[in-house]
Amino acid sequence: MLEAFVEQSRKEKVPCELVYFTEKDPLSEEWRAECRDTIDSCNGVIFLISRLLSISEGAFWEMKYSNELSKPMISVFVGDAGIRDKPRDLTGVIAMVMSWERVTEFVGKIS
């Protein structure tokens, strides 16, 4: 699902580079250091909310770290996910149904 999102963003010509992390070992310091470096260098963060998000330790760590840095954030429902799948860690973060127009608008504001 994530790979498809990144690929589609290229087709839609979203003016940014999207990076995602494969959740290898979200508790390892090596994985977290790589995430920190990438998040530090980003202008903003887009979280994909799927039905499986609730079991992703790495995603929750990324949310917490992004929030600590006060990075601009939005979240996008993908697949059959809905508002019930939005984690509390994203309280106050705009959540929307997938729309490339709105993603592009967000990217434009943070570029």
N, CA, C and O of each residue as an XYZ file, in Angstrom:
444
protein
N       0.823     -1.191      0.000
C       0.000      0.000      0.000
C       0.869      1.259      0.000
O       0.596      2.209     -0.733
N       1.914      1.258      0.825
C       2.781      2.430      0.878
C       3.527      2.641     -0.426
O       3.647      3.767     -0.909
N       4.026      1.556     -0.992
C       4.743      1.663     -2.258
C       3.824      2.232     -3.340
O       4.243      3.057     -4.152
N       2.574      1.784     -3.342
C       1.603      2.269     -4.324
C       1.343      3.768     -4.134
O       1.202      4.497     -5.116
N       1.280      4.226     -2.896
C       1.067      5.644     -2.606
C       2.219      6.475     -3.162
O       1.996      7.497     -3.811
N       3.447      6.037     -2.907
C       4.621      6.759     -3.395
C       4.640      6.775     -4.922
O       4.887      7.816     -5.531
N       4.380      5.627     -5.537
C       4.368      5.537     -6.997
C       3.290      6.446     -7.596
O       3.540      7.153     -8.572
N       2.100      6.422     -7.011
C       1.016      7.255     -7.523
C       1.334      8.736     -7.358
O       0.950      9.548     -8.200
N       2.032      9.098     -6.283
C       2.401     10.503     -6.084
C       3.297     10.985     -7.226
O       3.213     12.141     -7.641
N       4.150     10.100     -7.727
C       4.997     10.454     -8.872
C       4.145     10.658    -10.114
O       4.359     11.606    -10.869
N       3.182      9.775    -10.330
C       2.296      9.891    -11.494
C       1.467     11.165    -11.424
O       1.204     11.800    -12.446
N       1.059     11.537    -10.219
C       0.252     12.743    -10.020
C       1.115     14.009    -10.014
O       0.598     15.124     -9.950
N       2.430     13.820    -10.082
C       3.399     14.920    -10.100
C       3.306     15.806     -8.857
O       3.382     17.032     -8.940
N       3.138     15.151     -7.698
C       3.161     15.872     -6.429
C       4.581     16.410     -6.266
O       5.539     15.640     -6.329
N       4.731     17.726     -6.057
C       6.058     18.348     -6.079
C       6.882     18.125     -4.807
O       7.240     19.080     -4.117
N       7.174     16.871     -4.506
C       7.992     16.570     -3.340
C       8.539     15.158     -3.456
O       8.143     14.385     -4.328
N       9.444     14.847     -2.570
C       9.944     13.483     -2.480
C       9.275     12.838     -1.278
O       9.394     13.333     -0.157
N       8.580     11.749     -1.505
C       7.953     11.022     -0.406
C       8.873      9.888      0.013
O       9.397      9.149     -0.821
N       9.060      9.764      1.322
C       9.926      8.734      1.871
C       9.095      7.908      2.841
O       8.317      8.450      3.626
N       9.263      6.609      2.780
C       8.612      5.772      3.779
C       9.620      4.773      4.301
O      10.605      4.453      3.635
N       9.362      4.288      5.496
C      10.258      3.333      6.122
C       9.584      1.983      6.238
O       8.437      1.873      6.670
N      10.319      0.964      5.843
C       9.860     -0.380      6.098
C      10.105     -0.618      7.575
O      11.198     -0.351      8.077
N       9.112     -1.111      8.266
C       9.243     -1.310      9.706
C      10.002     -2.608      9.966
O       9.407     -3.664     10.181
N      11.322     -2.502      9.941
C      12.163     -3.673     10.168
C      12.166     -4.030     11.646
O      11.687     -5.095     12.037
N      12.699     -3.150     12.451
C      12.738     -3.347     13.901
C      12.588     -1.984     14.547
O      13.583     -1.319     14.836
N      11.352     -1.562     14.777
C      11.113     -0.204     15.265
C      11.674      0.075     16.659
O      11.687      1.221     17.108
N      12.129     -0.950     17.327
C      12.715     -0.727     18.642
C      14.229     -0.585     18.571
O      14.864     -0.214     19.558
N      14.815     -0.878     17.407
C      16.273     -0.789     17.288
C      16.705      0.665     17.178
O      16.029      1.481     16.552
N      17.818      0.972     17.781
C      18.337      2.334     17.736
C      18.764      2.706     16.316
O      18.659      3.868     15.923
N      19.238      1.744     15.556
C      19.638      2.001     14.169
C      18.449      2.472     13.335
O      18.556      3.449     12.594
N      17.320      1.780     13.456
C      16.107      2.151     12.716
C      15.636      3.531     13.146
O      15.298      4.367     12.307
N      15.613      3.772     14.459
C      15.148      5.068     14.957
C      16.084      6.210     14.535
O      15.622      7.310     14.230
N      17.383      5.952     14.519
C      18.331      6.985     14.091
C      18.089      7.353     12.627
O      18.120      8.528     12.263
N      17.849      6.343     11.793
C      17.554      6.601     10.380
C      16.267      7.410     10.236
O      16.199      8.348      9.441
N      15.262      7.043     11.001
C      13.993      7.790     10.974
C      14.197      9.229     11.444
O      13.706     10.166     10.815
N      14.918      9.402     12.545
C      15.166     10.749     13.062
C      15.818     11.630     12.002
O      15.388     12.759     11.766
N      16.867     11.098     11.363
C      17.580     11.873     10.345
C      16.634     12.290      9.217
O      16.663     13.433      8.759
N      15.808     11.362      8.782
C      14.902     11.662      7.675
C      13.824     12.649      8.103
O      13.562     13.617      7.389
N      13.202     12.428      9.238
C      12.146     13.331      9.717
C      12.717     14.721      9.967
O      12.075     15.723      9.651
N      13.929     14.788     10.537
C      14.570     16.086     10.775
C      14.706     16.884      9.483
O      14.568     18.107      9.485
N      14.975     16.189      8.381
C      15.217     16.879      7.111
C      13.940     17.181      6.327
O      14.001     17.853      5.297
N      12.797     16.702      6.787
C      11.531     16.890      6.067
C      10.873     18.220      6.411
O      11.008     18.732      7.522
N      10.157     18.766      5.428
C       9.370     19.979      5.667
C       8.035     19.663      6.319
O       7.439     20.528      6.960
N       7.557     18.430      6.163
C       6.277     18.023      6.716
C       6.127     16.526      6.630
O       6.962     15.835      6.047
N       5.042     16.024      7.220
C       4.833     14.582      7.307
C       3.394     14.254      6.907
O       2.445     14.914      7.328
N       3.264     13.215      6.082
C       1.953     12.684      5.708
C       1.861     11.279      6.280
O       2.663     10.410      5.937
N       0.889     11.056      7.146
C       0.676      9.721      7.713
C      -0.458      9.040      6.970
O      -1.525      9.622      6.771
N      -0.222      7.817      6.569
C      -1.263      7.020      5.926
C      -1.946      6.200      7.008
O      -1.302      5.449      7.740
N      -3.252      6.354      7.094
C      -4.029      5.618      8.088
C      -4.699      4.440      7.402
O      -5.576      4.607      6.555
N      -4.267      3.242      7.787
C      -4.886      2.025      7.268
C      -5.457      1.248      8.447
O      -5.275      1.629      9.603
N      -6.128      0.186      8.150
C      -6.667     -0.660      9.218
C      -5.560     -1.313     10.037
O      -5.790     -1.701     11.182
N      -4.376     -1.440      9.473
C      -3.256     -2.091     10.166
C      -2.404     -1.121     10.984
O      -1.485     -1.547     11.684
N      -2.694      0.157     10.906
C      -1.882      1.148     11.598
C      -1.801      0.888     13.098
O      -0.758      1.120     13.709
N      -2.876      0.415     13.690
C      -2.909      0.229     15.141
C      -1.881     -0.776     15.652
O      -1.596     -0.806     16.849
N      -1.323     -1.595     14.771
C      -0.333     -2.582     15.211
C       1.092     -2.197     14.805
O       2.008     -3.011     14.927
N       1.283     -0.983     14.332
C       2.592     -0.548     13.855
C       3.311      0.297     14.905
O       3.064      1.498     15.017
N       4.197     -0.329     15.669
C       4.960      0.400     16.678
C       5.798      1.501     16.044
O       5.923      2.598     16.588
N       6.366      1.192     14.893
C       7.210      2.167     14.214
C       6.450      3.411     13.812
O       6.946      4.525     13.980
N       5.250      3.233     13.283
C       4.442      4.384     12.865
C       4.108      5.269     14.064
O       4.139      6.495     13.959
N       3.792      4.655     15.198
C       3.476      5.453     16.382
C       4.712      6.215     16.861
O       4.604      7.356     17.312
N       5.872      5.595     16.767
C       7.105      6.284     17.140
C       7.351      7.460     16.200
O       7.730      8.541     16.650
N       7.137      7.259     14.895
C       7.313      8.334     13.918
C       6.357      9.492     14.212
O       6.749     10.655     14.125
N       5.105      9.180     14.560
C       4.127     10.222     14.888
C       4.595     11.039     16.081
O       4.566     12.270     16.055
N       5.023     10.349     17.118
C       5.458     11.017     18.341
C       6.655     11.922     18.046
O       6.678     13.078     18.468
N       7.634     11.405     17.332
C       8.832     12.192     17.034
C       8.491     13.404     16.159
O       8.968     14.509     16.419
N       7.680     13.202     15.139
C       7.271     14.313     14.262
C       6.545     15.393     15.053
O       6.752     16.586     14.828
N       5.701     14.970     15.970
C       4.959     15.900     16.814
C       5.903     16.672     17.733
O       5.732     17.875     17.930
N       6.898     15.985     18.295
C       7.870     16.655     19.164
C       8.620     17.753     18.409
O       8.984     18.773     18.993
N       8.849     17.544     17.119
C       9.541     18.540     16.297
C       8.602     19.606     15.732
O       9.041     20.528     15.046
N       7.311     19.474     16.024
C       6.286     20.390     15.516
C       6.275     20.450     13.993
O       6.081     21.516     13.409
N       6.483     19.311     13.361
C       6.434     19.233     11.904
C       4.995     19.398     11.440
O       4.090     18.862     12.080
N       4.750     20.119     10.353
C       3.401     20.157      9.784
C       3.004     18.730      9.390
O       3.799     18.005      8.792
N       1.783     18.333      9.724
C       1.345     16.967      9.466
C      -0.088     16.932      8.953
O      -0.919     17.761      9.323
N      -0.356     15.960      8.097
C      -1.713     15.594      7.722
C      -1.766     14.076      7.744
O      -0.735     13.405      7.705
N      -2.956     13.556      7.805
C      -3.125     12.109      7.717
C      -4.182     11.809      6.661
O      -5.138     12.562      6.470
N      -3.977     10.689      5.988
C      -4.817     10.318      4.858
C      -5.329      8.903      5.073
O      -4.554      7.987      5.345
N      -6.636      8.732      4.948
C      -7.217      7.392      5.034
C      -6.954      6.653      3.734
O      -7.217      7.175      2.651
N      -6.435      5.439      3.841
C      -6.182      4.620      2.662
C      -6.898      3.283      2.807
O      -7.193      2.826      3.912
N      -7.165      2.677      1.667
C      -7.886      1.402      1.690
C      -9.275      1.612      2.261
O      -9.960      2.574      1.914
N      -9.687      0.710      3.136
C     -11.021      0.818      3.732
C     -10.983      1.415      5.138
O     -11.923      1.236      5.912
N      -9.900      2.126      5.473
C      -9.784      2.752      6.792
C     -10.743      3.923      6.909
O     -11.103      4.562      5.920
N     -11.145      4.184      8.138
C     -12.038      5.297      8.416
C     -11.654      5.973      9.716
O     -10.623      5.652     10.307
N     -12.469      6.897     10.158
C     -12.162      7.719     11.330
C     -11.873      6.872     12.568
O     -11.083      7.287     13.416
N     -12.481      5.716     12.692
C     -12.219      4.853     13.851
C     -10.795      4.317     13.867
O     -10.301      3.886     14.909
N     -10.138      4.344     12.723
C      -8.769      3.851     12.629
C      -7.732      4.936     12.915
O      -6.539      4.647     12.998
N      -8.183      6.179     13.064
C      -7.250      7.278     13.338
C      -6.793      7.189     14.794
O      -7.617      7.240     15.707
N      -5.479      7.056     15.014
C      -4.980      6.930     16.386
C      -5.046      8.238     17.154
O      -5.022      9.321     16.569
N      -5.129      8.125     18.452
C      -5.167      9.315     19.308
C      -3.906     10.150     19.159
O      -3.930     11.362     19.372
N      -2.808      9.506     18.794
C      -1.549     10.226     18.594
C      -1.681     11.283     17.506
O      -0.855     12.192     17.425
N      -2.711     11.175     16.667
C      -2.922     12.143     15.595
C      -4.054     13.122     15.917
O      -4.584     13.773     15.017
N      -4.421     13.228     17.187
C      -5.430     14.206     17.587
C      -4.916     15.593     17.221
O      -3.781     15.950     17.537
N      -5.752     16.356     16.564
C      -5.372     17.698     16.139
C      -4.729     17.752     14.759
O      -4.494     18.835     14.222
N      -4.446     16.585     14.184
C      -3.872     16.516     12.841
C      -5.015     16.297     11.861
O      -5.852     15.418     12.065
N      -5.051     17.092     10.801
C      -6.102     16.956      9.793
C      -6.089     15.542      9.243
O      -5.040     15.027      8.858
N      -7.257     14.915      9.208
C      -7.420     13.584      8.607
C      -8.389     13.738      7.447
O      -9.436     14.371      7.574
N      -8.022     13.146      6.307
C      -8.870     13.327      5.137
C      -8.941     12.049      4.315
O      -8.071     11.180      4.383
N      -9.997     11.973      3.550
C     -10.123     10.923      2.561
C      -9.092     11.223      1.486
O      -8.843     12.385      1.168
N      -8.505     10.200      0.936
C      -7.439     10.382     -0.049
C      -7.861     11.284     -1.191
O      -8.876     11.049     -1.847
N      -7.059     12.331     -1.422
C      -7.281     13.278     -2.509
C      -5.920     13.830     -2.913
O      -5.268     14.514     -2.125
N      -5.490     13.536     -4.138
C      -4.193     14.039     -4.580
C      -4.179     15.561     -4.631
O      -3.139     16.182     -4.414
N      -5.306     16.149     -4.912
C      -5.386     17.613     -4.927
C      -5.059     18.186     -3.548
O      -4.307     19.154     -3.436
N      -5.624     17.589     -2.505
C      -5.384     18.076     -1.144
C      -3.963     17.771     -0.676
O      -3.362     18.577      0.035
N      -3.418     16.616     -1.065
C      -2.030     16.291     -0.724
C      -1.105     17.302     -1.384
O      -0.183     17.809     -0.745
N      -1.342     17.599     -2.654
C      -0.519     18.573     -3.384
C      -0.639     19.952     -2.732
O       0.354     20.672     -2.635
N      -1.820     20.323     -2.292
C      -2.024     21.607     -1.618
C      -1.209     21.667     -0.325
O      -0.569     22.680     -0.041
N      -1.232     20.589      0.457
C      -0.443     20.526      1.699
C       1.044     20.687      1.391
O       1.740     21.460      2.048
N       1.522     19.959      0.398
C       2.931     20.022      0.018
C       3.305     21.443     -0.408
O       4.375     21.942     -0.058
N       2.422     22.083     -1.157
C       2.673     23.456     -1.590
C       2.808     24.420     -0.430
O       3.600     25.360     -0.493
N       2.048     24.199      0.625
C       2.095     25.087      1.793
C       3.377     24.923      2.597
O       3.822     25.872      3.244
N       3.976     23.740      2.569
C       5.157     23.517      3.394
C       6.471     23.620      2.625
O       7.552     23.544      3.210
N       6.367     23.793      1.313
C       7.594     23.850      0.494
C       8.277     25.177      0.602
O       9.317     25.388     -0.022
